[in-house]
């Protein structure tokens, strides 16, 4: 059921903290700007002062496309930290800030906007750049001067144009509610002029977590403004009388304001959902408190704490992470002369807040502030997972009304979201708790949820549900998604609902079969039958040939195969390292080297997809053990193999990495976590799509890393194995290529099948097939052996007239007899002999060529012979 808690503390009344627009309140934007301004350090100086951490981004190799706004504020004191920004996961950068002189509209300080390298870098990376404009006092002076307002507008337009930027972000805080009409008029005027003079530009406005004084007239400005950047991190702050979360998702303690309520408020006031950007904190607050338990009254404020500070934990104070379950926020409690409590969001809590953004269908998120996570990639990874097309939706999950798990829902809600788990074939939804205001009659016409069988509200409806209809029970989709629409009016509110979804995923592997004739003597066609319960995706094949001792493949045709059954084959060239065959595996045993190289020629060309399939085990005593292979090598004897892709697995870092080398200079493009244990065999597959540039790496058939090369390599002449500071064993290295439903197989001494059967019992050709389905399941490899014999049997050594020795005369006028030696067929077997009778040797003018089966003698009767 949905839980409700009441906190009763005898003799103590908890006073709600002070919030936006109270006289004593200063936002984090204002606090930090005043603090850093007071240090007397210029924006330029911070490029030298800040020392960004040396960190390798956990890059998703796939080209991940943002589907939400990610709006990051870059304060000038973060200059230099932008080297660790993942530009591909930012849609907008807001440079902080242009400080307004209220009397003139001119800047008191722009903190290096005109020469800012971070602005240039962001623009070069395709990120939109906004100049944040701050005014924290003297608003009546500014709004009382038309000249100051126009000066500011003119300045902003000029500065945006000169820098080649995209717009401005207005951050006017502490505006009196009495100045709402002037503020509204200014925003409309700014939007109109900027949009006219810079087509495509954008104007956004910072709004408060709680708009106590109705300073923002959403209905009036919505047609003009591009985005509302909600500062969703002012619920508990430096002046709070109770320690609590900076940005509670749902209500914490007794103060019933939170992120869900804020978003609902702005939507209900007329802000278009697609314009709402929910700013979230990469920091938290720390207080001295009365006690160790929560909630606790504060005795004094200590400081804000960035995500980096808590994560670094250099003080040791943040070793014990605790979880507040109603606001969904982590916190830390420790004793240092007195009790202290620190509430600071991390990747788990922000993940729940990002889910709210997706559920409410708003534009995206804001970040205060960029650089506050320097040295860590978790928050970038979270953005990638929640707000790009690389993300996945879990097969099961829970959602609540906007009151969360413990409070009633809100009035004036109207939002729609779709549940479409990744790889699902069916979705089920049920409500373990359900309490929504009943309708006026037999229908739900006040508050309700409506559920649709499909990806949007155009799908068939299961109906509207409230207390009139009762709990919906279990709703099951006919396809892979359900859509939920939540609506509440402006009156009664009830306890709300908890919804749980589960799904059925396609975990059934596809199947592939091969068909061809049993015997072939020349080029032939192999046909493939591929089936799946849903949809077949990728299809690959491999042509092998057997020289009488082992199965290999002709690398000139883009295939390769080595099972390492005996000695290292001459296909391989050992350039460096100690390579040997050990227990049927290829082993490299020198741990001292960092770039061992054994390579084999394989022609790889553009136009299709290749799959590289092998097994591998790493061991040894080092602390930096890694191994993998290069593909599409252009110069296999160079240290980075010329032009090439390298796929690397690391034991000690538990990572899969994808690199690209161009002109023998290599760069990393993916670095994804995967558990890789030492002394453990893993099955590896790598696919390279030469048309799209998509490179996928799999461990035990699970996709573990991916990258899309915008300029795919067009050709390669070899593959190369590389190990680094480890003992590594490889086995069953294979190269397949993409195929259609049928493929021609060439036969001949320099073709795909280079050998004939050694005998009739041992085929010399093997066709293999492997496929995937749309859910990413791999089939088992399928194989078909084909017998190859392209030479005729050896000539019969002797033909004798008569049943035994050769006779030159017959005395029977109605028949002739003959016998011959057995013909030799080394590659297969004889299926028949034919004979003929003629008036001269070799002629068939008396009896045409006639099938005699496999018998080596014949008696032909019914003849009329004359002397």
Helices and strands as residue ranges (DSSP letters): H 28-38, H 46-49, E 69-75, G 76-78, G 81-84, G 87-89, E 92-100, E 107-109, G 113-115, H 117-124, E 128-135, H 139-143, H 146-163, E 167-172, G 177-179, H 180-197, E 202-207, H 218-221, E 227-231, H 259-268, G 273-275, E 276-281, E 283-289, E 298-306, H 307-312, E 322-324, E 329-335, E 339-344, H 347-360, E 364-368, H 378-387, E 397-400, E 414-419, E 424-435, E 448-453, E 460-465, E 475-476, E 482-487, E 496-505, E 511-515, E 519-520, E 524-531, E 536-546, E 551-552, G 555-557, E 560-562, E 572-576, E 579-582, E 585-588, E 597-605, E 609-619, E 626-633, E 644-650, E 655-662, E 665-673, E 682-689, E 694-699, E 702-708, E 715-724, E 727-738, E 742-745, E 765-773, E 782-788, E 799-801, E 816-820, E 834-837, E 847-851, E 857-860
